[in-house]
Structure formats: structure tokens, C-alpha cells
Amino acid sequence: MNQLLKLILAGVLILCFFKMSYGFYRISEFALFAGFGWLAYDAFHRRDSLDVKIFVTLTIFYNPFIGLPIPNILQVIVNVIVIIGLVINILFAQENPYEDYTKKDDR
């Protein structure tokens, strides 16, 4: 589920490079905000603190309610870095990240 969500978010970011209507960009901001928020929530339940920090930062960066005053070229650079990071995360993800945390402690 999370791998598919990451792929969809990377696709939305790629589509943002093309000339689209203003409504698409507004909807994509909400989709990215919700998607990265869900990934942060899931990383919190997996107890993966690095992923939580990354996805919370991206959730704040793509916040549609309070826009950050950043130049357009910086936005493009961040989008490219996020796309590359999502693709790398998809390629090197674990099969079942939850199984390590559900096992009983052997003493």
C-alpha cells in the first residue's frame, strides 16, 4: 500500500513539471500533503524515526494551507530531490517492515 502511495506521489510531482491549470496544482498540494502525512503516520507506527522526520518535513513543505515563500527554482530543485528519494525508497524498501516489531521478545 505504501509503495503504491509513494509511486502515486512521485507521479503527481512529475506531472507538476508540465503546464497544467491552476486547479491541478492546488489539488496536487492537498494530495501531497495528505500522502506525506499518511506516510509519516505509518512510519511512526513502524517506529522508524528517520522516515518520520523526513515525511513530516515534506508534509510541512507541501502544506496547502500556509504557503512557504520560496522561489520557484528552489521548489523545482526540491521536487526533483523528492522524486529521486521516493523512487530510491520504493526500490530499496523491505518486504514486510511490520514483522520485526510484532515478534515477542525472546529472553
SEZARO-575764 format. One line per 2 residues: number of its first residue (from 1); their letters; for each residue z, y, x of N, C-alpha, C. Coordinates in steps of 0.001 Angstrom, whole numbers, plus 524288, in hexadecimal, padded with zeros to 5 digits. Each point is the difference from the previous one (the first is absolute). Example, Ala and Ser with C-alpha at 12.3 -4.5 7.8 and 13.67 -1.06 7.14 Angstrom:
2
1) AS) 81E78:7E9C6:83386:80000:804A6:7FC86:80000:804B0:80384 | 7FD30:8041A:7FEA2:8003C:804A6:80334:802DA:80442:7FCFE
//
This chain:
107
1) MN) 80000:7FB55:8033A:80000:804AB:7FCC6:80000:804E7:80364 | 8037C:80020:803F3:80054:8049B:80353:7FB1F:800AC:80353
3) QL) 7FDA7:7FBA3:801A4:7FB3E:80063:8032B:7FB8F:8025B:7FCCB | 7FFA5:7FE76:7FB0B:7FC0D:80230:7FC91:800FF:805D5:7FF13
5) LK) 804E3:80173:7FF51:8015C:80584:7FF3E:7FE98:8032E:804D9 | 8010E:7FDEE:80494:7FE9C:802C5:804D0:7FA18:80097:8007A
7) LI) 7FD23:7FC04:7FE6F:7FA4B:80045:80026:7FDF5:80417:7FC24 | 8024F:80035:7FB60:7FE71:803EB:7FC1C:8013C:80582:801EE
9) LA) 80493:800B3:80259:8016F:80530:80203:7FC5C:801A5:80469 | 7FE83:7FC55:8036A:7FC46:80147:8042B:7FAB6:8016A:7FDA9
11) GV) 7FE5F:7FD44:7FBDF:7FB18:8014B:7FD64:8001A:8055E:7FD86 | 80461:80164:7FD98:8007F:8053D:7FDAA:7FFAC:8042C:8043B
13) LI) 8027F:7FF02:80476:7FFC5:803D0:80444:7FA79:80072:8022F | 7FD27:7FBB1:8003C:7FA91:80039:801D2:7FCA9:80312:7FC20
15) LC) 800E1:7FF27:7FAF4:7FD02:802DE:7FC0F:80118:805DD:8002D | 8048B:8017D:801F4:8014F:8058F:8005C:7FC9B:802E6:80401
17) FF) 7FD50:7FD1B:80377:7FC8D:80287:803C9:7FAD8:801B7:7FD8C | 7FEA2:7FDC7:7FB89:7FB21:8016D:7FD5D:800F3:804A1:7FC68
19) KM) 7FBC2:80290:7FE9A:80074:80486:7FC88:800DC:7FE08:7FA71 | 804A0:800E2:7FDFE:80176:7FE5C:7FABE:801CD:804C4:7FCEB
21) SY) 800FE:7FF32:7FB02:801F9:80449:7FCCA:805C6:800F7:8012D | 801DE:8047C:7FE6A:80570:8016D:800E4:803B6:7FC2F:7FD47
23) GF) 7FE6D:7FE18:7FB6E:80340:7FC4F:7FD1B:800E6:7FAF4:802F2 | 7FC0F:7FE34:802D7:800AE:7FB39:8031F:8042F:800C5:80427
25) YR) 7FFE0:80477:80292:803E0:80100:8041D:80587:80057:7FDC1 | 8008F:80250:7FB69:80527:80048:7FD7D:801EB:7FA8A:7FE7B
27) IS) 7FC88:7FCCF:7FDC3:8017E:7FAB1:7FE7E:80134:7FCC3:804DC | 7FD03:800D7:80430:80103:7FD09:804C8:8054A:80177:80263
29) EF) 80194:804EC:7FF7C:8052E:80184:801E6:8044F:7FD0C:7FD1F | 7FF84:7FF92:7FAD6:803DD:7FD14:7FCFE:7FFE1:7FA33:80159
31) AL) 7FB50:7FDD9:800BA:7FF87:7FA77:80154:80254:7FEE1:80562 | 7FEEF:8035B:803C8:8022B:7FF41:8053D:805EA:800A7:7FFF4
33) FA) 801E0:803CC:7FD19:805A4:800DB:7FF8E:802B1:7FB2F:7FDAE | 7FDDE:7FE00:7FBBA:80252:7FB68:7FD78:7FF72:7FB26:80365
35) GF) 7FB8A:7FF56:8027E:7FF1E:7FB65:80341:8038C:7FFD2:804C0 | 80062:8044C:802C7:8036D:8001C:80490:805C2:7FFCB:7FE61
37) GW) 8013E:8021B:7FB77:80556:7FF7D:7FDFD:8015B:7FA54:7FEE7 | 7FC57:7FD22:7FDAD:800E8:7FA78:7FEFA:8007F:7FCEB:80518
39) LA) 7FCBB:8012E:803DF:80051:7FD41:804FE:8052A:8012F:802C5 | 801FF:804CD:7FF84:80516:80153:80242:80459:7FD04:7FD45
41) YD) 7FFAD:7FFA4:7FAD6:803E0:7FD14:7FCFD:7FFF4:7FA35:80180 | 7FB5C:7FDCD:8009A:7FF8A:7FA83:80175:801FC:7FF18:8058F
43) AF) 7FECC:80398:80391:801EA:7FF77:8055C:805F1:80066:8002F | 80241:80326:7FC93:805B1:8005E:7FFB4:8025C:7FAC5:7FE5F
45) HR) 7FD83:7FD56:7FC4F:801F9:7FAE9:7FE4B:7FF21:7FBC7:8041E | 7FC26:800B2:8035C:7FF24:7FC51:8044C:80370:8013E:804B3
47) RD) 802DF:80447:7FFAF:80373:801D8:80434:7FCF0:8012A:80502 | 7FB7D:8025B:7FF5C:7FCAE:80182:80467:8005F:805EB:800A5
49) SL) 80385:801B3:8035E:80134:80595:80053:7FB71:80336:8021A | 7FCD5:7FDD8:80376:7FB91:802F4:80212:7FBF8:80106:7FBBC
51) DV) 7FECB:7FC07:7FCDE:7FC52:800C1:7FBB3:8021D:803C8:7FBF0 | 8050E:7FFD6:7FF09:80258:803AB:7FC44:7FF33:8059A:801E7
53) KI) 80100:800F6:804F3:7FF5D:8054A:8021E:7FA56:801C8:7FFC4 | 7FC68:7FC81:80148:7FA70:80162:7FFEF:7FE32:80130:7FA7A
55) FV) 80148:7FC8F:7FC3F:7FE0D:800B1:7FAB4:802B1:8047D:7FD24 | 804EE:80116:80136:80291:80494:7FDAD:7FD86:804FF:80219
57) TL) 7FEBC:8001C:80506:7FD5C:80488:8023F:7FAAD:800D4:7FD78 | 7FD1B:7FBC4:7FF2F:7FAE6:80074:7FD77:8008C:8018B:7FA44
59) TI) 80422:7FE33:7FD73:800F0:80194:7FA9D:80101:805DE:7FFB1 | 802FD:8020D:8039D:80102:805A2:80020:7FB07:80300:8016A
61) FY) 7FCEF:7FDE0:80395:7FB3D:802AA:801B7:7FC02:80068:7FB93 | 7FF7B:7FBD9:7FCE2:7FC35:7FFF6:7FBB5:80281:80170:7FAC7
63) NP) 80442:802E8:80022:802B5:801A6:7FB4B:7FCA1:803D3:7FCE0 | 7FE9B:7FEAC:7FB25:7FCA6:80396:7FCF9:802F8:8047A:7FD69
65) FI) 80520:7FFBA:7FFD9:80311:803F2:7FD41:8011B:804C0:8035F | 80128:7FF20:804F1:8010A:8043E:803AB:7FC43:7FF4D:80495
67) GL) 7FBE3:8030C:8001F:7FC15:7FF79:8041A:801E0:80236:8052A | 7FEAE:7FD58:8042B:8014F:801E9:8052E:7FBAC:8039D:801E7
69) PI) 8015D:80489:80209:7FBF3:803A9:801CE:7FDFD:7FE7D:8056C | 7FC43:7FC5A:8001D:7FDCB:7FE45:804FA:7FA27:80119:7FFFC
71) PN) 7FDBA:800E6:8049F:7FA56:800F5:80045:7FCE3:7FB1F:7FE88 | 7FB3D:800D6:7FE4D:7FCB5:7FBBA:7FE3C:7FECE:7FC27:80467
73) IL) 7FF23:801E6:804BE:7FEB2:7FC84:8045C:80494:7FC69:80142 | 804C4:801F5:7FF7C:80497:7FCB8:800E0:80075:7FBD4:7FBC2
75) QV) 7FEAA:80160:7FB2D:80000:7FC3C:7FBAF:7FC1A:7FBA0:8010C | 7FB6C:8015B:80206:7FBFE:7FC17:80132:801D6:7FC66:8045D
77) IV) 8026C:80235:80400:801F3:7FCD9:8045B:80437:7FC41:7FE1D | 8039D:801E2:7FCC9:80426:7FCA2:7FDED:7FDA9:7FBBA:7FC90
79) NV) 7FC0A:80152:7FCD4:7FD8A:7FC0B:7FCB1:7FD7F:7FBB3:80341 | 7FD61:80166:80440:7FD91:7FC13:80363:8042B:7FC8B:8027F
81) IV) 8043D:8024B:801CA:80440:7FCFC:80267:80278:7FC56:7FBFD | 800C4:801DD:7FB3D:80257:7FCB8:7FBEA:7FC5F:7FB89:7FE8A
83) II) 7FADF:800FC:7FFA9:7FC4B:7FBD0:7FECC:80025:7FBD5:8043C | 7FFE5:801A0:804E7:8002E:7FC43:80451:80521:7FCFD:7FFE8
85) GL) 80454:802B1:7FF0A:80516:7FD63:7FFC5:8005A:7FC17:7FB8F | 7FDDE:80150:7FB72:80017:7FC58:7FB99:7FCBB:7FB2E:8011E
87) VI) 7FB6D:800BA:8026D:7FCAF:7FB80:8013A:802A3:7FC7F:8040B | 80260:80250:803EF:802D2:7FCE2:803EB:80496:7FD32:7FD81
89) NI) 802C8:8029C:7FC80:80464:7FD94:7FD44:7FE2F:7FB72:7FCA0 | 7FB7C:80084:7FD86:7FDE1:7FBB5:7FCD4:7FE91:7FB65:8037D
91) LF) 7FD8E:8010A:8047F:7FE36:7FBCA:80366:8046E:7FCFF:8028F | 80442:802AD:80145:80440:7FD7D:802D4:804DB:7FF0F:7FCAD
93) AQ) 7FF63:7FFC4:7FAEB:80478:7FF32:7FC81:801B1:7FA48:80018 | 804F5:7FF27:7FED2:80217:7FAB9:7FFA3:7FE30:7FD80:7FAF5
95) EN) 80010:7FACB:7FFF2:7FE6D:7FD35:7FB47:803DE:800F1:7FB8D | 80504:7FF00:800FF:80400:800C6:7FC07:804A5:802C9:80288
97) PY) 80030:8052F:7FFB8:80431:802D8:802AF:80559:7FF53:7FD80 | 8003F:7FDEA:7FB44:804FE:7FF7C:7FD47:802EE:7FB12:80179
99) ED) 7FD67:7FC21:80240:80296:7FAFD:800BC:8044B:80026:8041F | 7FFBC:80393:803DC:8040D:8004F:803F2:80527:80201:7FDC8
101) YT) 7FFCF:8031B:7FBEE:804B5:80275:7FDEC:8027E:7FCDD:7FB8E | 7FD61:7FBF5:7FE32:80224:7FD0F:7FBA9:802AA:7FAEB:801C2
103) KK) 7FF97:7FEB1:804FB:80264:7FB3D:801EB:805E5:800CE:8009D | 802DB:7FBC5:7FF3E:805A6:8002A:800D0:80132:8002E:805D2
105) DD) 80458:80243:80146:801AD:8006A:8055B:80234:7FACB:801C9 | 7FDE4:7FDBF:80439:801E2:7FAFA:80208:8043A:80100:8040A
107) R) 804BC:7FE45:7FEB1:80461:800B3:803A8:8022B:7FAE1:8019E
//
